[in-house]
Amino acid sequence: MCGIAGFVNNSNEKADRSILERMNRAIVHRGPDEDGYYLKDNVAMAMRRLAIIDLAGGQQPIPNEDRTKWIVYNGEVYNYQELREGLFARGHKLDTNSDTEAVVHLYDEYGADCLRHLRGMFAFAIWDETESSLFLARDRVGKKPLLYSLLPDGGIVFGSEFTALLEHPGVSREVDHDAIDSYISYLCVPAPMTAFKQIRKLEPGHWLRWKDGKIETKRYWLPDFTKKIKIGEQEAIEETTRILRESTRLRMISEVPLGAFLSGGVDSSAVVALMAQESSRPVKTFSIGFEEQDYSELKYAKRVAEHVGAEYNEFIVKPNAVEVLPTLVEHYGEPFADPSAIPTYYVSRETRRYVTVALNGDGGDESFVGYERHVAMRYANAYRSLPSSLRRGLIEPVIGAMPTPVNFRNRLTRVQRFLKSASRESDDRYFRWLSSFDPEAKSELYTEEFKRLSGGNRPAQLLSPFFENVNGSGSIDASLMADLMHYLPNDLLVKVDIASMANSLEARSPFLDHNMIEFAASLPENIKQKGVGTKSLLKKVAANLVPKDVIYRQKMGFAVPIRYWLGKELQTFTKDILLSDVADSRRLFRKPIVSRLIEEQQAGTHDNSWKIWTLLMLELWFRRFIDK
């Protein structure tokens, strides 16, 4: 596990080592164990290493046999031992026992097609001296980040985090207003955009080749929901368990202490149970909770740990948000408003005191119908079939006239949110369910100047291709595809990667093995989900591993009490930041509207917490990265 950084000048100008060293120091937290450099003529590449496998060897950069191709690499390839055997059979000679060396030899053998052989998470760069070309690649689902920017001379700069790229003097800090508009909708900036106009994200499942100042990008992987298999429920349970067990076992390969995040939910509980079965010693588990009991699942996590014989470590979080927010803003590098980044950061920090690697349950929801909005898509289609006179003349006016509860988790609040968008087309409907601000709220919030700057952006269109790619497979599959391609890589995986690596902790996700994702995509909808509940198939898998009453309960998710924080320790801080002359001078948002959102929140008449949090994280980003 590493962080990588580098650049190639398109001119004959020799690469400046001091620039590369500054870039590499900016990501020291991603690899505190050692660093490595490749500098030759106009090319500069560097890495920071967190040693997990082949502790004595595997120092990067690593070349192929004739030393014409050099790699810097971030991630873990879990099938690397199998790949090494295949390389030996083809006559390759490898000097280390590292997965990194296997990757550069695979590239030597197969070129870009080497990516199809890799099973794991990765982001890497390979410089080909003979071709004078740079090859960048990112794993299928986007576990590992990879950013790049074209330089004024036609060169390219790349890195694992924004702070690394921004150390290069050729990288502009100009703001991308289209990206800010998308962020206001999604709470994150969707790839390939970033908040910086000149910096792009290499999208998950893509590779990029740079040569002579020109770039080519190509997608090499996309889950296929159209090829359904014939399978019974019991066989599906057994096969899901088999693949998950294998995926978990592969991710337990480590030469350093290893444990697991345990939330007490279905996904992490299943992973921990399988880890316990595959381990010769008690698995170390780490759970986090809040003082606000409405948001605590610790009793379920503890029960799972006791049931499988795992070591249980519990942390109660009372975040000092004012203190931790600047740290998060620094590491995320662009606006990021998922508030669960705070507890993820804290649990990663505490977990790192005990282990260097932690498995988690990420990805189960996105493949196995884990969110209420997945099921709601099917009911929305049924609702749309009702006569318009009944929907708009009776149901919607009656529900809309009911007072909206302040607590967004209230059932009536969810019904009102459902009905507000249920009559729309699938992609627009799903977009609104994901959004912090819907288009009408954004129109009220934005200044005329910001509307002009972002007028050509259409955030909702981001989801349209994913709904089209399922080719009518079903509304649930369409929403799963959208989450796998957008919500997962742009929000959840960014959250976990940055929060964990900020603490030099490697996070591994068995559910994100591409074999698991592809199998889940091949399952008919009526196998994955039955009735009104979520994750019916996966719950049956987990119920064979842990107590059923832990599995069959209301889903809480990683809920965060931001409404309490904004009403207490963050109340004055938020008001001072968002209503300041500095914030108003950006001419993005109408100050009276921002003031009204805060006043309603403080009066307790509306729950505007997600909206306020979104605006707060944006303004803090401006102050750290743009004003500076």
Secondary structure, DSSP 8 states (H G I E B T S, - for coil): -EEEEEEE-SSS----HHHHHHHHHTTGGG-BSEEEEEEETTEEEEEEE---S-TTS--SSEE-TTS-EEEEEEEEETTHHHHHHHHHHTT---SSS-HHHHHHHHHHHHGGGGGGG--EEEEEEEEETTTTEEEEEE-SS-SS--EEEE-TTS-EEEESSHHHHTTSTT----B-HHHHHHHHHHSS--TT--SBTT-EE--TTEEEEEETTEEEEEE------S------HHHHHHHHHHHHHHHHHHTT--SS-EEEE--SSHHHHHHHHHHHHH-SS--EEEEEEESSGGG--HHHHHHHHHHHT-EEEEEEE---HHHHHHHHHHHH-S----TTHHHHHHHHHHHTTT-SEEE--TTHHHHTT-SHHHHHHHHHHHHHTS-HHHIIIIIHHHHHHS---SSTTSHHHHHHHHHHHTTS-HHHHHHHHH-SS-HHHHHHHB-HHHHHHTTT--GGGGTHHHHHHTTTS-HHHHHHHHIIIIIIIIIIHHHHHHHHHTTT-EEE-GGG-HHHHHHHHHS-HHHH--TTSS-HHHHHHHHTTS-HHHHSS----S---HHHHHHTTTHHHHHHHHTSHHHHTT-SB-HHHHHHHHHHHHHTSS--HHHHHHHHHHHHHIIIII--
